[in-house]
């Protein structure tokens, strides 16, 4: 969450690199944050970026 405050957005690939997890695990983590209503999804396909609500 601190990363999002400082950088405004994050991609699935950036999330995976930051936490040193697979893209599948990164996708799961991001989905959980979306379910908790903490982040918004913007963009389409590979250009999807996630921002704080």
C-alpha positions as YAML, in Angstrom:
chain: A
units: angstrom
residues:
- id: 1
  name: UNK
  ca: [0.00, 0.00, 0.00]
- id: 2
  name: UNK
  ca: [2.91, 2.35, 0.68]
- id: 3
  name: UNK
  ca: [4.09, 1.79, -2.89]
- id: 4
  name: UNK
  ca: [0.70, 2.92, -4.21]
- id: 5
  name: UNK
  ca: [0.75, 6.03, -2.03]
- id: 6
  name: UNK
  ca: [4.19, 6.99, -3.36]
- id: 7
  name: UNK
  ca: [3.75, 5.93, -7.01]
- id: 8
  name: UNK
  ca: [-0.02, 6.30, -7.55]
- id: 9
  name: UNK
  ca: [-0.39, 2.98, -9.42]
- id: 10
  name: UNK
  ca: [1.02, -0.52, -9.83]
- id: 11
  name: UNK
  ca: [0.80, -3.23, -12.49]
- id: 12
  name: UNK
  ca: [0.53, -6.96, -11.96]
- id: 13
  name: UNK
  ca: [4.14, -7.42, -13.13]
- id: 14
  name: UNK
  ca: [5.43, -4.74, -10.73]
- id: 15
  name: UNK
  ca: [3.51, -6.39, -7.88]
- id: 16
  name: UNK
  ca: [5.05, -9.78, -8.74]
- id: 17
  name: UNK
  ca: [8.58, -8.35, -8.86]
- id: 18
  name: UNK
  ca: [8.16, -6.39, -5.63]
- id: 19
  name: UNK
  ca: [6.98, -9.41, -3.64]
- id: 20
  name: UNK
  ca: [9.06, -11.94, -5.61]
- id: 21
  name: UNK
  ca: [6.07, -14.09, -6.49]
- id: 22
  name: UNK
  ca: [4.71, -15.60, -9.71]
- id: 23
  name: UNK
  ca: [2.27, -13.63, -11.87]
- id: 24
  name: UNK
  ca: [-0.47, -16.03, -10.82]
- id: 25
  name: UNK
  ca: [0.17, -15.30, -7.14]
- id: 26
  name: UNK
  ca: [0.37, -11.57, -7.89]
- id: 27
  name: UNK
  ca: [-3.00, -11.80, -9.62]
- id: 28
  name: UNK
  ca: [-4.48, -13.50, -6.56]
- id: 29
  name: UNK
  ca: [-3.07, -10.83, -4.23]
- id: 30
  name: UNK
  ca: [-4.40, -8.01, -6.39]
- id: 31
  name: UNK
  ca: [-7.81, -9.71, -6.60]
- id: 32
  name: UNK
  ca: [-7.96, -9.87, -2.82]
- id: 33
  name: UNK
  ca: [-7.22, -6.14, -2.56]
- id: 34
  name: UNK
  ca: [-10.00, -5.48, -5.09]
- id: 35
  name: UNK
  ca: [-12.45, -7.61, -3.08]
- id: 36
  name: UNK
  ca: [-11.60, -5.58, 0.02]
- id: 37
  name: UNK
  ca: [-12.39, -2.42, -1.97]
- id: 38
  name: UNK
  ca: [-8.90, -1.01, -1.41]
- id: 39
  name: UNK
  ca: [-7.85, -0.57, -5.04]
- id: 40
  name: UNK
  ca: [-9.39, 0.34, -8.42]
- id: 41
  name: UNK
  ca: [-8.60, -1.26, -11.76]
- id: 42
  name: UNK
  ca: [-7.98, 0.98, -14.75]
- id: 43
  name: UNK
  ca: [-7.05, 0.18, -18.32]
- id: 44
  name: UNK
  ca: [-7.44, -2.88, -20.52]
- id: 45
  name: UNK
  ca: [-5.34, -6.00, -21.10]
- id: 46
  name: UNK
  ca: [-1.62, -5.57, -20.48]
- id: 47
  name: UNK
  ca: [-2.13, -1.88, -19.72]
- id: 48
  name: UNK
  ca: [-4.17, -2.50, -16.54]
- id: 49
  name: UNK
  ca: [-2.95, -0.39, -13.64]
- id: 50
  name: UNK
  ca: [-4.25, -0.50, -10.08]
- id: 51
  name: UNK
  ca: [-4.71, 2.62, -7.95]
- id: 52
  name: UNK
  ca: [-5.83, 3.31, -4.40]
- id: 53
  name: UNK
  ca: [-9.49, 4.14, -3.84]
...
